[in-house]
Amino acid sequence: MNLHDSERVSGLLDSCGCLEVETPEEADIVIFMTCCVRENADTRLYGQASAVVSMPPSPSGKRVLAVGGCIAQRDGERVRENIPGVNVVFGTSALASVPALLEEAFASSSRKVLFDVDEGDRPFATELPSHRAQSFHAWVPIMTGCNNFCTYCVVPYVRGRERSRVLERVVAECGQLVDDGVREICLLGQNVNSYGCDLYGKPRFAELLRAVGETGVERIRFTSSNPHDLVDETIAAMAETPAVMPHLHLAVQSGSTKVLRAMNRKYTREQYLDLARRIKDGVPGIALSTDIIVGFPGETEEDFLDTLSLVREVGFSSAYTFIYSKRAGTPAAKIVDPTPHVVIQNRFDRLAALVAELAHDANQADLDGISEILVEGPSKRDPMVLVGHSRKNQTVHFRAPEHLDPQTLVGTICDIHVREARTWYLAGELVGTPR
């Protein structure tokens, strides 16, 4: 969601005649788009923003520093205290206000800080220009906010309650993107499975998947997906809509029912395992990935062993693993946990080792097979090596044939004969003709 918000802010700046530059030192406008899910984001923001404040003046003589997104929404006027020298602070629903805020900041001769962090009854702004990082890929927000209030999560407090877009407008936007040459669309929401409940009185995500599939887009992905709200109709829509990729990110967070209850996740260990089985039966060959928190307050060794066994039983293709990060204002932040950090770190390391083992095993299934990938660009290490993602969302590397300019392959769909299957990527060689 933050990536897409950044693209929309960039699109607004483009529409105002602004030109992107390579470094902050060259810029008259520097904007930080922020996330506050984990503490590390706060640390990075304050360090990097302070570095911008201390830079020499921009070539024009005045630099405006803005902070937007979730930290701005959460902290409001406290951003000014943490970043002396900030000029503009705008919240998660104030993207459309950015040009006017910047214009006022440039016109002002005072050190007044401009704020727009009031949620109020502001509509969910989506009809904004977007400067996409890749012409062939687009994020499409279908909803914002969250009603689940997991006890560790700050998102509902900064993004607000769930608000869905009208189905027909989402589909129309996807159709226009296809006409513009977009090949892959990722539908965005804090919990896409409950899409439509606020507008229509029932979830309509399965219907939306089918309708977006009818636009002619070649690849559909979506995030995020809460297990509590994933229904059989959605599984059927995934299986029956050819453009929907056979990959699902389904955050479990813990394998212990006791910990899940303390997290307010609204499902048990057994219900998650049953859902995973239904998904694998309904969409044969699908890859499941997940999020897992280690060290949630009160987690015992027995709880952690439940997580390890669930991870092994599901057989995730990959997992994002985190040590619990206390977020002020959430119920979990009030829980006192005497577990030593060294114990939590040991658990995290054991989990990471298991995740790596399962990822390696999952990738072996594609060794010597053909993997269809959407080419995203050159490797950072070698411009002749191209990188893309498979239908199952695996990272795939291949070397461009000598007779082809690697740049001509960016944005194409290629078949790769997989010669290597490593833990975190596949590698192979191009076969057939890019399309």
Beta strands, then each sheet from edge to edge (+ up, - down):
strand 1: 29-34
strand 2: 64-69
strand 3: 88-90
strand 4: 114-116
strand 5: 137-141
strand 6: 143-144
strand 7: 163-164
strand 8: 184-188
strand 9: 219-223
strand 10: 247-249
strand 11: 287-294
strand 12: 318-323
strand 13: 370-378
strand 14: 385-390
strand 15: 395-399
strand 16: 413-421
strand 17: 426-431
sheet 1: 1+ 2+ 3+ 4+
sheet 2: 5+ 8+ 9+
sheet 3: 6+ 7-
sheet 4: 10+ 11+ 12+
sheet 5: 13+ 14- 15+ 17+ 16- 13+
end
